[in-house]
Amino acid sequence: MNQQSRSRREGADRHRSAPVAGRRGIVLEPWKIVVMAMFLLAVGALLGVGAYQAVLTRSGWTAGASGATAGEQPTASQMQMLLDQIVQLEGQANASPRDGTLQVQLGNAYYDLAEARGTAGDDAGMREAAANSIRHYEAARLRGAATPDVLTDMGTMYYKSGQPEKAIEAYNAAIAANSNHLNAWMNMGIVKRQALRDTSSAIAAWRRYLAIDPSAPGADQVRTWLNEVGVAP
C-alpha cells in the first residue's frame, strides 16, 4: 500500500440591502443585488468545499487485479475484474477463516472497489464497499495482521463511510505502531480539516509530516495545504 495523495478550499461573501453604485456610474436595483449576492455566495460555497477536498492517500497503493490506477475513471471491464478478484478472495477466506493475510487482501480489494465506485460517481456503492473493506480490515486486526499500513487504510475507509472519528482512531493506532507513518499523518490532517473542522489539529499533523520527511512525495502538497490555511510550512 503506497504513498500518493489527494486536494482543498473556503469562501465567504456579504450582502447589502441598499442600492449600490456600480462601476461606470451604474446603480444596481435591489433585486439585482440580491441575485448577485446569491450567485456570489453560491460560488463562495463551492470554493469553500473544494479548497479542502484533499484526497486521502493509500499506503503502498499498487494497481489491483483490474489494473486501474488510483483516481482513474474505471472501465466496466476493470470494475468486473475487481469484483471477480473479490469473489476469488472471499472463497479463499472462507476456506481459511483464520488467515489474517487473506483478510488484508480482501480489505484491499474492497478498498480499490470503493475508490473505483467513488470515482465513477456511485456514492452508495462506494460506502457499501468501504463498509466491507472495514469489516475485513477489522478481522485482520483481530488476527494480529493489521500493520500500520492496514490501519491507515482502514481509517480512510472509515472516513469514506462517513465515520471521521473512527478514521482518526485508526490513524492514531497506526501512529502508535509507527510514529513516522507519513500517510497516517497526512490523512489525519485531511480528515481533521475537512470532516471535523479542526484546523489547528490538521496543521499539527501536516507539520509533523514535514518534520518526518520534508522531501517526501507528498511534501509539496502538504505545504500547499498549510499555505491555504494561512500557516507557513
N, C-alpha and C positions, 0 to 999 in steps of 0.2 A: 504493500500500500504506500504511495509516494507523495511528493510534495508539489502541489500545484496550487494554484489559487484562483480566487474569485472576487466584486466592486461596490456602492456608496450613495448619499445626497441629503439636502434640507432647505426648506423655503418658508417665507412668510410674506405678508402683504398688509396694507392698511386701506381704510375706506373713509371717504369724506362725503358728507351729506349735501353740502352746498355746491353750486356750480363752480367749476374750476376753469380758469383761463388757460387754454391750451397754447401750444406753440403757434406762431403766426397770428396771434390775436383771436383764435377761435375759442368761443365759450361753449363748453360742453353742457348739454342738457342733463338734468338729474338722472333720467332713466338710462342715458348713455354711460354715466359714471358708474351706476350700479352694474350694468352689463360688463363694463371694462374691469371693475373690481372683481366680479365673479370669475371672469376669464383669467385675470392675473392670479387670483387665489388658487384656481384650478391648476395653473401652470406651476405655481409655487408648491402645491401639494405633490404634484408629480415629481418635481425635483427633490422635494423633501424625502419622498420614498426612495427614489432612485439613488440618491447620493450615497446611501449606506447599504444598498442591497449588494453587499460583497458576497462572493461565492466561497463557501466553505471548502477547504481542500481535504482530499482523502489521503491518508497515509500510504505511501508506496503504491499509488494508483498505477495499475497497468491495464491495458485493454483486456476485457474478459473474453469469453468464448465468442461473443458477437463481433469482436474486432473494433467496436466503436471506441472513439476517443472521448474523454470527459468533456461535456459541454457540446458535443457534436449532435446534430439532429439525427436520431436513429432512423434507419430504414426499416421497412416491415420485416425484411429477412434478418436483420441484426436483432430486432426485438424477438423474433421467433427463436433465434439461436440462444438468446438469454433464457427464454422460457424452457427450451429443451435442456439447457445446462442445469437449470433448477430442478427439473423433473429427475434428471440423472442423479444429481447430488442428493435429492430427497430420498431416492431409493437406496443409495449407499448409506445415508444416515440412519434410515430405518433398520437397515441390516446391522449397523454398528452404532447403536444408540449412545454408547459411552465414549465415542471418538470425538473429542473436542475439536480436533483439526477439521473434521467434516462440518462441524457446526460453524466454524470460522469461514470455511469456504462457502457455505450456504448464506451466511450473513453478508459476505462479499458479493455473492451473486445477486441477492435481493437488493443490496446497496446499488449495484450497477443498474438493476431494473428500475429502482426508484428514481435514479438520476435520469435514465432514458425516458421514463414516463413524464417526469417533470419537464424535461427539455421539449418533449412533444406536446406539452400543454395539458396533460392528463393529471390534474392535481389530485383527484380522488384515487387514481391508480398509483400515484406517487406515494400518497400516505399509506395505502394498503401495503405496498412493497416495503416501505420504511418500517412499518409495524412488524412485518415478517422478518426483516433484517434484524431488528432489535431482539425479537424472540430467539433467533439463533445466536446472536452475539451474547445474549444473557445466558443461554445454555452453555456456550463456550466458557463463559466466566465461571459458571458453576463447576465445570470440569477442569478448571485451572489452566485454560488455554487462552485467556484474554491478555494479550500483550498490550503495551501502551498504544500501539498502532490500532489494535482492535477496539480498545476503549475509546480512542479518539473517533474512530469511525462510528462507533455506537452512539457517541454524543451527537454526531452530525445527523444520524438517523432520528434521534430523539427530537432534535431541532426541526427536521423536516416533517415530523409527525405532530408538530405543534406543542412540544413539551420542552421549552427552553431551560427550565430549572433542572430537569433531568439531564439535559445536554451538558449543563455546567457541572453537574455531579460527575458525569462520565469523564469530562475533560480534567477535572480535579483528580480523579482516580488515575488517569494516565500520567498526569504530572507527578502524583505521589510515587508512581513507579519509576518515572524518568523525568526529573525536574527540568531537563533540557529538551523536552519534546517540542520541537518547533510548531508542528501543526496543531497541537493541543493549545498552545499559547495563542497562535493566530486565530484559530476558530473560536476560542473563548472570547477574544476581543470582539469578533464579529457578532456573536450571539449576545454578549453584554450590551453592545451598542444598538444592534438592530431590534432585538426582541425585548430586552429588559430596560432599554433606555438608560443604562448605567455607563455614562461616558467616561467617568473617572476610572472605573474598573477596566474598561476597554483600553484606555490609554496605558494603564499599568501593564496589562497583558501584552500589548504591542511593544511597549518599551522593553519588556523582558525578552520578547522575541529578538529584538535588535541587539540586546546585550549578549544574548547567547551566540548569535552569529550575524554580524552586521552586513555580511556579504552573501547571506542565504538567498536562494532563488526568489523568495517572496519578500525580500527586504525592501525593495523599491516600492512595492505595492503598500507595504505597511507604513513606510514613510509618507506616502501619498495620503493614506487614511488619517495619519496623525496631523498632517498639514490641514486637512479638511476640517478637523475639529479644533483648529487653532493652536496646535501644540507643535513646537519644534521637535523633530525626532531626536 
